[in-house]
């Protein structure tokens, strides 16, 4: 098919890869590709992701990323599979029972939802409709330009700078965790089939020798080399996305971030079912200190052998897609998670970036970052239950975390964040 306005079609892009050379990409200013063999592996991965894929439409979002409208059955996680795509289920009810306000909960706290940028009524700057035809899903194109910002393909798949452990310790002690990762978060040890929160939106700056800053959910089971997670949130990660905007992301690992795991649809893991939302999409607007606040609603729910992800609503129409239980290879997350966790994470080398707004947790509404309406679903089914979280802040000079139970609709809330620096 002809190229969309202003951008190469997927088929023409794949044709251009035949001539791609390591020497050309290694000269690019942001290139970190380690050597020619690493480049060849990256090139083979991109070609393999899109082999025999027919993109019916393409467009760019405001960050300049290209999205291809791929038939649902041709996406990486389903190509060659006999698995049919199920109808996304509605989530069980959210917790709505009355809870007493705390003394500090008398002020009015109002935020507005962050809508998906993918809409049939919108066009990109080339004039292409920013939505996909029925039967297709918008998948952010994985390119060699992106991959070569990493040393190897495994570095691209990793949660961040490689090393052991990418989930926050229950009691974060700096001497026992990787030197590249910092957290301010809150957790609860409880059997669960997923959970829910509204994530306050910010755009933390990523400086020199810094990697990313995020706000996310973790659902965790297993331990040691058999630790398994399913994760989602927003993330500012210039090396991954090529810009300084927050992006929706999802991540998973079946072996404590060893040989498994990847972001979004960059490997054959996540199955996308929605044409209205897409992992990796840039999200806006951003909250303003002392002013308007914005949040995205995210939930994961385990049912029917799948971990379903939802964005800004609890109906089937709000489902983005799912991770199948088979990814977890008979491990703990094929049954249920045993811990819920919410908050912020940063990575860096000689210094660490801002988390959230850059303000500490005690600054509260319109200043500190938060997640609100936090709860979980019992693995046996039923309405969502309010969480009862324990905060953890291993680096209080850089980041802090605090938990407050408000009345509905805020309910269980974590405040977190800080300026970062040398932690």
PAKEBA-16323 format. One record per residue (C-alpha): residue in three letters; chain; y, z, x. Coordinates in steps of 0.02 Angstrom, whole numbers, plus 50000, padded with zeros to 5 digits. Layout:
- aa; ch; y; z; x
- ALA; A; Y; Z; X
...
END
This chain:
- aa; ch; y; z; x
- UNK; A; 50000; 50000; 50000
- UNK; A; 50180; 49973; 50060
- UNK; A; 50274; 50111; 50148
- UNK; A; 50372; 50230; 50037
- UNK; A; 50559; 50216; 50056
- UNK; A; 50611; 50272; 50229
- UNK; A; 50443; 50344; 50288
- UNK; A; 50279; 50270; 50351
- UNK; A; 50135; 50268; 50227
- UNK; A; 49984; 50372; 50275
- UNK; A; 49882; 50217; 50315
- UNK; A; 50018; 50145; 50427
- UNK; A; 50038; 50313; 50513
- UNK; A; 49852; 50319; 50549
- UNK; A; 49858; 50142; 50618
- UNK; A; 49998; 50195; 50736
- UNK; A; 49888; 50333; 50806
- UNK; A; 49776; 50204; 50890
- UNK; A; 49913; 50176; 51018
- UNK; A; 49959; 50360; 51040
- UNK; A; 49949; 50414; 51224
- UNK; A; 49951; 50585; 51303
- UNK; A; 50083; 50533; 51429
- UNK; A; 50206; 50487; 51291
- UNK; A; 50184; 50648; 51192
- UNK; A; 50184; 50759; 51346
- UNK; A; 50362; 50698; 51384
- UNK; A; 50431; 50757; 51218
- UNK; A; 50551; 50906; 51235
- UNK; A; 50447; 51023; 51125
- UNK; A; 50276; 50968; 51190
- UNK; A; 50160; 51102; 51258
- UNK; A; 49996; 51005; 51252
- UNK; A; 49892; 51069; 51397
- UNK; A; 49809; 50910; 51461
- UNK; A; 49738; 50741; 51412
- UNK; A; 49575; 50812; 51343
- UNK; A; 49672; 50931; 51230
- UNK; A; 49776; 50784; 51168
- UNK; A; 49619; 50682; 51132
- UNK; A; 49548; 50826; 51029
- UNK; A; 49710; 50839; 50929
- UNK; A; 49713; 50652; 50898
- UNK; A; 49532; 50653; 50840
- UNK; A; 49570; 50798; 50722
- UNK; A; 49713; 50707; 50637
- UNK; A; 49611; 50547; 50618
- UNK; A; 49465; 50647; 50548
- UNK; A; 49572; 50740; 50421
- UNK; A; 49627; 50577; 50341
- UNK; A; 49476; 50464; 50366
- UNK; A; 49450; 50358; 50209
- UNK; A; 49595; 50444; 50121
- UNK; A; 49705; 50337; 50008
- UNK; A; 49877; 50417; 49982
- UNK; A; 49948; 50350; 49819
- UNK; A; 50127; 50409; 49849
- UNK; A; 50225; 50498; 49987
- UNK; A; 50391; 50588; 50000
- UNK; A; 50485; 50709; 50113
- UNK; A; 50550; 50883; 50071
- UNK; A; 50716; 50958; 50125
- UNK; A; 50642; 51009; 50292
- UNK; A; 50595; 50829; 50330
- UNK; A; 50407; 50860; 50315
- UNK; A; 50306; 50718; 50240
- UNK; A; 50192; 50749; 50090
- UNK; A; 50053; 50629; 50043
- UNK; A; 49986; 50623; 49864
- UNK; A; 49799; 50624; 49896
- UNK; A; 49665; 50610; 49762
- UNK; A; 49597; 50785; 49734
- UNK; A; 49421; 50738; 49787
- UNK; A; 49483; 50657; 49950
- UNK; A; 49571; 50810; 50020
- UNK; A; 49498; 50878; 50183
- UNK; A; 49400; 51024; 50107
- UNK; A; 49315; 50916; 49974
- UNK; A; 49289; 50747; 50056
- UNK; A; 49103; 50712; 50060
- UNK; A; 49066; 50861; 49949
- UNK; A; 48978; 50853; 49781
- UNK; A; 49075; 51005; 49720
- UNK; A; 49179; 50970; 49565
- UNK; A; 49353; 51046; 49552
- UNK; A; 49352; 51183; 49420
- UNK; A; 49491; 51215; 49296
- UNK; A; 49603; 51352; 49367
- UNK; A; 49580; 51514; 49269
- UNK; A; 49716; 51626; 49199
- UNK; A; 49738; 51789; 49294
- UNK; A; 49690; 51954; 49211
- UNK; A; 49840; 52051; 49143
- UNK; A; 49963; 52132; 49261
- UNK; A; 49990; 52320; 49258
- UNK; A; 50124; 52360; 49128
- UNK; A; 50096; 52544; 49090
- UNK; A; 50247; 52660; 49099
- UNK; A; 50277; 52750; 49263
- UNK; A; 50417; 52875; 49292
- UNK; A; 50567; 52817; 49393
- UNK; A; 50603; 52912; 49553
- UNK; A; 50774; 52988; 49576
- UNK; A; 50826; 52840; 49684
- UNK; A; 50766; 52717; 49553
- UNK; A; 50913; 52736; 49434
- UNK; A; 51010; 52589; 49507
- UNK; A; 50985; 52414; 49439
- UNK; A; 50879; 52301; 49547
- UNK; A; 50872; 52119; 49493
- UNK; A; 50805; 51969; 49586
- UNK; A; 50780; 51786; 49539
- UNK; A; 50626; 51678; 49564
- UNK; A; 50610; 51547; 49702
- UNK; A; 50556; 51387; 49616
- UNK; A; 50444; 51256; 49695
- UNK; A; 50542; 51112; 49773
- UNK; A; 50408; 50990; 49710
- UNK; A; 50472; 50925; 49544
- UNK; A; 50457; 50759; 49452
- UNK; A; 50644; 50767; 49413
- UNK; A; 50691; 50772; 49597
- UNK; A; 50699; 50634; 49728
- UNK; A; 50701; 50650; 49917
- UNK; A; 50844; 50582; 50022
- UNK; A; 50756; 50413; 50029
- UNK; A; 50742; 50402; 49840
- UNK; A; 50555; 50444; 49827
- UNK; A; 50504; 50555; 49682
- UNK; A; 50457; 50729; 49747
- UNK; A; 50300; 50747; 49643
- UNK; A; 50125; 50675; 49638
- UNK; A; 50037; 50568; 49507
- UNK; A; 49904; 50648; 49397
- UNK; A; 49739; 50670; 49487
- UNK; A; 49821; 50688; 49658
- UNK; A; 49889; 50837; 49756
- UNK; A; 50036; 50845; 49879
- UNK; A; 49972; 50885; 50055
- UNK; A; 50094; 50909; 50198
- UNK; A; 50049; 50779; 50328
- UNK; A; 49975; 50850; 50488
- UNK; A; 50049; 50752; 50633
- UNK; A; 50026; 50738; 50821
- UNK; A; 50208; 50787; 50840
- UNK; A; 50163; 50955; 50762
- UNK; A; 49998; 50981; 50854
- UNK; A; 50070; 50943; 51025
- UNK; A; 50193; 51087; 51007
- UNK; A; 50037; 51191; 51046
- UNK; A; 49932; 51192; 51205
- UNK; A; 49766; 51158; 51118
- UNK; A; 49696; 51125; 50945
- UNK; A; 49628; 51304; 50939
- UNK; A; 49803; 51370; 50975
- UNK; A; 49866; 51269; 50826
- UNK; A; 49731; 51343; 50713
- UNK; A; 49764; 51523; 50771
- UNK; A; 49868; 51648; 50671
- UNK; A; 49989; 51660; 50818
- UNK; A; 49979; 51683; 51007
- UNK; A; 49795; 51697; 51042
- UNK; A; 49709; 51863; 51078
- UNK; A; 49605; 51990; 50983
- UNK; A; 49658; 52051; 50812
- UNK; A; 49787; 51978; 50694
- UNK; A; 49784; 52105; 50553
- UNK; A; 49889; 52264; 50557
- UNK; A; 49797; 52421; 50612
- UNK; A; 49788; 52558; 50481
- UNK; A; 49889; 52670; 50596
- UNK; A; 49978; 52553; 50713
- UNK; A; 49979; 52622; 50890
- UNK; A; 50060; 52505; 51016
- UNK; A; 49933; 52541; 51153
- UNK; A; 49786; 52481; 51046
- UNK; A; 49850; 52315; 50978
- UNK; A; 49890; 52145; 51054
- UNK; A; 50053; 52141; 51151
- UNK; A; 50108; 51987; 51055
- UNK; A; 50103; 52060; 50878
- UNK; A; 50205; 52192; 50784
- UNK; A; 50197; 52252; 50603
- UNK; A; 50284; 52360; 50473
- UNK; A; 50168; 52368; 50323
- UNK; A; 50077; 52474; 50195
- UNK; A; 49893; 52477; 50150
- UNK; A; 49763; 52552; 50034
- UNK; A; 49576; 52564; 50062
- UNK; A; 49504; 52512; 49894
- UNK; A; 49373; 52390; 49832
- UNK; A; 49466; 52245; 49754
- UNK; A; 49457; 52066; 49696
- UNK; A; 49631; 52020; 49756
- UNK; A; 49806; 52075; 49717
- UNK; A; 49987; 52034; 49678
- UNK; A; 50168; 52059; 49728
- UNK; A; 50342; 51985; 49723
- UNK; A; 50401; 51945; 49900
- UNK; A; 50588; 51959; 49934
- UNK; A; 50652; 51801; 50024
- UNK; A; 50742; 51804; 50191
- UNK; A; 50764; 51688; 50340
- UNK; A; 50741; 51791; 50499
- UNK; A; 50803; 51709; 50658
- UNK; A; 50676; 51662; 50792
- UNK; A; 50751; 51672; 50966
- UNK; A; 50694; 51625; 51141
- UNK; A; 50522; 51694; 51187
- UNK; A; 50490; 51732; 51002
- UNK; A; 50363; 51646; 50890
- UNK; A; 50367; 51692; 50704
- UNK; A; 50418; 51818; 50573
- UNK; A; 50335; 51835; 50402
- UNK; A; 50309; 51934; 50243
- UNK; A; 50132; 51927; 50175
- UNK; A; 49978; 51994; 50086
- UNK; A; 49816; 52035; 50177
- UNK; A; 49648; 52060; 50087
- UNK; A; 49522; 52126; 50211
- UNK; A; 49337; 52167; 50224
- UNK; A; 49212; 52192; 50363
- UNK; A; 49249; 52257; 50537
- UNK; A; 49242; 52212; 50721
- UNK; A; 49188; 52033; 50753
- UNK; A; 49139; 52021; 50569
- UNK; A; 49312; 52065; 50503
- UNK; A; 49365; 51940; 50368
- UNK; A; 49535; 51912; 50288
- UNK; A; 49623; 51806; 50161
- UNK; A; 49813; 51799; 50178
- UNK; A; 49969; 51724; 50098
- UNK; A; 50157; 51741; 50105
- UNK; A; 50312; 51660; 50177
- UNK; A; 50339; 51628; 50361
- UNK; A; 50475; 51567; 50479
- UNK; A; 50377; 51482; 50619
- UNK; A; 50474; 51341; 50707
- UNK; A; 50328; 51293; 50820
- UNK; A; 50217; 51264; 50667
- UNK; A; 50339; 51187; 50544
- UNK; A; 50472; 51111; 50657
- UNK; A; 50618; 51203; 50577
- UNK; A; 50691; 51376; 50549
- UNK; A; 50662; 51384; 50360
- UNK; A; 50538; 51500; 50273
- UNK; A; 50379; 51411; 50217
- UNK; A; 50243; 51462; 50096
- UNK; A; 50081; 51488; 50193
- UNK; A; 49901; 51537; 50171
- UNK; A; 49777; 51586; 50307
- UNK; A; 49597; 51646; 50324
- UNK; A; 49470; 51703; 50453
- UNK; A; 49284; 51742; 50439
- UNK; A; 49261; 51813; 50615
- UNK; A; 49412; 51920; 50663
- UNK; A; 49519; 51769; 50711
- UNK; A; 49388; 51708; 50834
- UNK; A; 49325; 51531; 50804
- UNK; A; 49372; 51520; 50619
- UNK; A; 49538; 51510; 50528
- UNK; A; 49683; 51390; 50502
- UNK; A; 49846; 51377; 50407
- UNK; A; 49865; 51287; 50241
- UNK; A; 49770; 51121; 50232
- UNK; A; 49766; 51090; 50420
- UNK; A; 49575; 51105; 50423
- UNK; A; 49433; 51089; 50298
- UNK; A; 49453; 51257; 50210
- UNK; A; 49580; 51274; 50068
- UNK; A; 49552; 51170; 49911
- UNK; A; 49716; 51122; 49827
- UNK; A; 49716; 51094; 49639
- UNK; A; 49901; 51090; 49595
- UNK; A; 50025; 50947; 49601
- UNK; A; 50171; 51068; 49577
- UNK; A; 50149; 51183; 49728
- UNK; A; 50088; 51155; 49905
- UNK; A; 50047; 51269; 50051
- UNK; A; 50171; 51239; 50194
- UNK; A; 50314; 51191; 50076
- UNK; A; 50487; 51252; 50126
- UNK; A; 50553; 51379; 50001
- UNK; A; 50731; 51424; 49952
- UNK; A; 50856; 51498; 49908
- UNK; A; 50872; 51643; 50029
- UNK; A; 50932; 51818; 49985
- UNK; A; 51108; 51869; 50035
- UNK; A; 51148; 52039; 50111
- UNK; A; 51247; 52135; 49982
- UNK; A; 51226; 51993; 49858
- UNK; A; 51099; 51891; 49759
- UNK; A; 50916; 51927; 49791
- UNK; A; 50771; 51804; 49773
- UNK; A; 50584; 51826; 49772
- UNK; A; 50423; 51727; 49756
- UNK; A; 50275; 51794; 49657
- UNK; A; 50105; 51775; 49742
- UNK; A; 49931; 51830; 49693
- UNK; A; 49753; 51807; 49755
- UNK; A; 49608; 51833; 49634
- UNK; A; 49421; 51823; 49669
- UNK; A; 49318; 51750; 49528
- UNK; A; 49174; 51626; 49510
- UNK; A; 49141; 51616; 49697
- UNK; A; 49321; 51571; 49740
- UNK; A; 49478; 51659; 49800
- UNK; A; 49617; 51582; 49692
- UNK; A; 49800; 51580; 49748
- UNK; A; 49942; 51586; 49619
- UNK; A; 50129; 51553; 49637
- UNK; A; 50266; 51616; 49520
- UNK; A; 50154; 51654; 49371
- UNK; A; 49985; 51713; 49312
- UNK; A; 49923; 51564; 49209
- UNK; A; 49802; 51433; 49269
- UNK; A; 49950; 51313; 49283
- UNK; A; 50019; 51426; 49420
- UNK; A; 49863; 51414; 49528
- UNK; A; 49888; 51320; 49692
- UNK; A; 49704; 51312; 49738
- UNK; A; 49567; 51417; 49816
- UNK; A; 49458; 51463; 49964
- UNK; A; 49273; 51448; 49921
- UNK; A; 49160; 51596; 49961
- UNK; A; 49054; 51483; 50071
- UNK; A; 49189; 51494; 50206
- UNK; A; 49141; 51675; 50231
- UNK; A; 48961; 51632; 50272
- UNK; A; 48881; 51773; 50173
- UNK; A; 49002; 51901; 50248
- UNK; A; 49097; 52040; 50162
- UNK; A; 49228; 51932; 50073
- UNK; A; 49094; 51837; 49978
- UNK; A; 49085; 51994; 49870
- UNK; A; 49254; 52080; 49871
- UNK; A; 49388; 52148; 49986
- UNK; A; 49392; 52332; 50036
- UNK; A; 49575; 52345; 50085
- UNK; A; 49742; 52281; 50021
- UNK; A; 49892; 52266; 50137
- UNK; A; 50073; 52209; 50116
- UNK; A; 50224; 52195; 50229
- UNK; A; 50293; 52107; 50382
- UNK; A; 50225; 52040; 50545
- UNK; A; 50311; 51965; 50697
- UNK; A; 50251; 51887; 50858
- UNK; A; 50339; 51865; 51024
- UNK; A; 50318; 51876; 51211
- UNK; A; 50458; 51967; 51301
- UNK; A; 50549; 52009; 51138
- UNK; A; 50515; 52011; 50951
- UNK; A; 50614; 51928; 50812
- UNK; A; 50703; 51999; 50662
- UNK; A; 50587; 52054; 50521
- UNK; A; 50646; 52022; 50343
- UNK; A; 50835; 52037; 50333
- UNK; A; 50848; 52128; 50499
- UNK; A; 50892; 52292; 50413
- UNK; A; 50780; 52445; 50416
- UNK; A; 50683; 52502; 50262
- UNK; A; 50804; 52644; 50221
- UNK; A; 50944; 52521; 50182
- UNK; A; 50853; 52475; 50020
- UNK; A; 50908; 52347; 49890
- UNK; A; 51016; 52199; 49943
- UNK; A; 50988; 52247; 50125
- UNK; A; 50808; 52286; 50172
- UNK; A; 50666; 52165; 50134
- UNK; A; 50539; 52218; 50002
- UNK; A; 50383; 52175; 49907
- UNK; A; 50376; 52243; 49730
- UNK; A; 50255; 52248; 49584
- UNK; A; 50111; 52277; 49705
- UNK; A; 49940; 52297; 49626
- UNK; A; 49758; 52246; 49637
- UNK; A; 49618; 52189; 49523
- UNK; A; 49456; 52289; 49518
- UNK; A; 49311; 52181; 49583
- UNK; A; 49216; 52209; 49421
- UNK; A; 49359; 52137; 49317
- UNK; A; 49496; 52206; 49207
- UNK; A; 49685; 52224; 49211
- UNK; A; 49779; 52243; 49374
- UNK; A; 49802; 52421; 49437
- UNK; A; 49958; 52483; 49525
- UNK; A; 49933; 52507; 49711
- UNK; A; 49948; 52675; 49799
- UNK; A; 49999; 52622; 49974
- UNK; A; 50015; 52714; 50139
- UNK; A; 50155; 52649; 50251
- UNK; A; 50127; 52615; 50436
- UNK; A; 50263; 52583; 50565
- UNK; A; 50203; 52582; 50744
- UNK; A; 50371; 52525; 50818
- UNK; A; 50507; 52619; 50721
- UNK; A; 50640; 52574; 50849
- UNK; A; 50617; 52392; 50797
- UNK; A; 50544; 52396; 50620
- UNK; A; 50515; 52526; 50485
- UNK; A; 50420; 52534; 50320
- UNK; A; 50432; 52647; 50167
- UNK; A; 50342; 52650; 49999
- UNK; A; 50418; 52701; 49832
- UNK; A; 50340; 52702; 49658
- UNK; A; 50468; 52646; 49530
- UNK; A; 50451; 52616; 49344
- UNK; A; 50402; 52446; 49276
- UNK; A; 50429; 52308; 49323
- UNK; A; 50452; 52357; 49506
- UNK; A; 50311; 52485; 49510
- UNK; A; 50236; 52506; 49685
- UNK; A; 50362; 52438; 49811
- UNK; A; 50368; 52428; 50000
- UNK; A; 50535; 52419; 50091
- UNK; A; 50522; 52355; 50269
- UNK; A; 50607; 52264; 50412
- UNK; A; 50717; 52284; 50563
- UNK; A; 50808; 52195; 50704
- UNK; A; 50662; 52176; 50825
- UNK; A; 50701; 52165; 51009
- UNK; A; 50603; 52242; 51151
- UNK; A; 50468; 52341; 51059
END
